[in-house]
Amino acid sequence: MDMTHVPVDQAIPATADLVLYASRMVHTLRRSAIVPPPHLRVLALLDEHGPTGVSRLAELDSCTQPSVSTMVATLHTRGLVTKRADPHDARAGLVELTEQGREQLRSARLDRGRTVEAALDSLDPAQRPSPEDIDIAVSVLRSVTGALLAERATPGRL
């Protein structure tokens, strides 16, 4: 649906439902996670951004630096990340995914994907979205998330 042609008073309930159901789905998937969701977020951020400092990870994850430091320490102990000096700033360190961390993230993503696929397969065929519908949903969520992150990074916005 092209939201540019929907009056704002009609679009608000649809966008509120988008947030509600996306949140419910994420919450349901989190309950079955083997790796704690905050740890998966850090692994995903490292996968997306490459070697990153703890302060930047905290900023990207919208949490505190001490929280990320604790998560990184746990992930390091489990062999999922490495820590090394930042070649551009001797006072700073970088966190990087290990192959084991990359595999753990891949496995978690595949597991969540299989769970969602099973739920989709359980739907009545008339309710089941097409692959194109899924592509559109992913595109919308990716775009909205990107816009929200960009707005958050701009002082005085959102």
C-alpha positions as CSV (number, residue, x, y, z in Angstrom):
1,M,0.0,0.0,0.0
2,D,1.4,3.4,-1.0
3,M,1.2,5.4,2.3
4,T,1.8,8.7,0.5
5,H,-1.8,8.6,-0.6
6,V,-3.4,7.7,2.7
7,P,-4.7,10.6,4.9
8,V,-2.8,10.9,8.1
9,D,-5.8,10.1,10.3
10,Q,-6.2,6.8,8.5
11,A,-2.4,6.0,8.4
12,I,-1.9,6.4,12.1
13,P,-3.9,3.3,13.1
14,A,-2.1,1.2,10.4
15,T,1.4,2.4,11.5
16,A,0.5,1.8,15.2
17,D,-0.5,-1.7,14.3
18,L,2.7,-2.2,12.4
19,V,4.6,-1.3,15.6
20,L,2.4,-3.4,17.8
21,Y,2.6,-6.6,15.7
22,A,6.3,-6.3,14.9
23,S,7.0,-5.8,18.6
24,R,4.8,-8.8,19.5
25,M,6.6,-11.0,16.9
26,V,10.0,-10.0,18.2
27,H,9.0,-10.5,21.8
28,T,7.7,-14.0,20.9
29,L,10.9,-14.9,19.1
30,R,13.0,-13.7,21.9
31,R,11.5,-16.1,24.4
32,S,12.9,-19.1,22.4
33,A,16.4,-17.6,21.9
34,I,19.4,-19.7,22.9
35,V,21.7,-16.6,22.9
36,P,20.2,-13.7,25.0
37,P,18.7,-11.1,22.7
38,P,21.0,-8.3,23.9
39,H,24.0,-10.4,22.9
40,L,22.5,-11.1,19.5
41,R,22.0,-7.4,19.0
42,V,25.7,-6.8,19.7
43,L,26.7,-9.6,17.3
44,A,24.4,-8.2,14.6
45,L,25.8,-4.7,15.0
46,L,29.3,-6.1,14.7
47,D,28.3,-8.0,11.6
48,E,26.7,-4.9,10.1
49,H,29.3,-2.3,11.1
50,G,32.5,-4.4,11.3
51,P,35.1,-3.8,14.1
52,T,33.6,-1.2,16.4
53,G,34.4,0.4,19.7
54,V,32.3,-0.2,22.8
55,S,31.1,3.4,23.0
56,R,29.9,3.3,19.4
57,L,28.2,-0.1,20.0
58,A,26.4,1.4,23.0
59,E,25.3,4.3,20.8
60,L,24.1,2.0,18.0
61,D,22.2,-0.2,20.5
62,S,20.7,2.8,22.4
63,C,22.1,1.5,25.7
64,T,24.8,2.4,28.2
65,Q,28.5,1.9,27.7
66,P,28.8,-0.2,30.9
67,S,26.0,-2.5,29.6
68,V,27.8,-3.1,26.4
69,S,31.1,-3.6,28.1
70,T,29.6,-6.3,30.2
71,M,28.0,-8.0,27.2
72,V,31.3,-7.7,25.2
73,A,33.2,-9.3,28.2
74,T,30.7,-12.2,28.2
75,L,30.8,-12.6,24.4
76,H,34.7,-12.5,24.5
77,T,34.7,-15.2,27.2
78,R,32.5,-17.4,25.0
79,G,34.8,-16.8,22.0
80,L,32.2,-15.0,20.0
81,V,34.1,-11.7,19.7
82,T,37.7,-10.6,20.0
83,K,39.1,-7.3,21.4
84,R,42.1,-5.5,19.9
85,A,43.6,-2.1,19.9
86,D,42.2,0.6,17.6
87,P,45.0,1.3,15.1
88,H,43.8,5.0,14.8
89,D,43.5,5.6,18.6
90,A,45.9,3.9,21.0
91,R,43.6,4.7,23.9
92,A,40.6,2.9,22.4
93,G,39.8,-0.7,21.6
94,L,37.8,-2.4,18.9
95,V,35.4,-5.4,19.2
96,E,35.2,-7.8,16.3
97,L,33.2,-10.9,15.5
98,T,35.0,-14.2,15.5
99,E,34.0,-17.0,13.1
100,Q,32.3,-18.7,16.0
101,G,30.3,-15.4,16.7
102,R,29.4,-15.1,13.0
103,E,28.2,-18.7,13.0
104,Q,26.2,-18.2,16.2
105,L,24.5,-15.2,14.7
106,R,23.8,-17.0,11.5
107,S,22.4,-20.0,13.4
108,A,20.1,-17.7,15.5
109,R,18.9,-15.9,12.4
110,L,18.2,-19.1,10.6
111,D,16.4,-20.5,13.6
112,R,14.2,-17.4,13.9
113,G,13.6,-17.5,10.2
114,R,12.5,-21.1,10.4
115,T,10.2,-20.3,13.3
116,V,8.5,-17.5,11.2
117,E,8.3,-19.7,8.2
118,A,6.5,-22.4,10.2
119,A,4.1,-19.8,11.5
120,L,3.4,-18.6,7.9
121,D,3.0,-22.2,6.7
122,S,0.4,-22.7,9.5
123,L,-1.8,-19.9,8.1
124,D,-4.8,-20.6,5.9
125,P,-3.6,-20.3,2.3
126,A,-5.8,-17.3,1.8
127,Q,-4.1,-15.5,4.7
128,R,-0.6,-16.5,3.8
129,P,1.5,-13.7,2.3
130,S,3.3,-14.2,-1.0
131,P,7.1,-14.0,-1.2
132,E,6.6,-10.5,-2.7
133,D,4.5,-9.5,0.3
134,I,7.4,-10.6,2.6
135,D,9.9,-8.6,0.5
136,I,7.7,-5.5,0.8
137,A,7.3,-6.0,4.5
138,V,11.1,-6.3,4.9
139,S,11.7,-3.3,2.8
140,V,9.2,-1.2,4.8
141,L,10.7,-2.3,8.1
142,R,14.2,-1.6,6.9
143,S,13.4,1.8,5.6
144,V,11.4,2.9,8.7
145,T,14.2,1.6,11.0
146,G,16.8,3.5,8.9
147,A,14.7,6.7,9.1
148,L,14.2,6.3,12.8
149,L,17.9,5.8,13.4
150,A,18.8,8.8,11.2
151,E,16.3,11.0,13.0
152,R,17.6,9.8,16.4
153,A,21.2,10.7,15.3
154,T,20.1,14.3,14.4
155,P,20.0,16.5,17.5
156,G,16.6,18.1,18.2
157,R,14.7,15.5,16.1
158,L,12.3,12.8,17.3
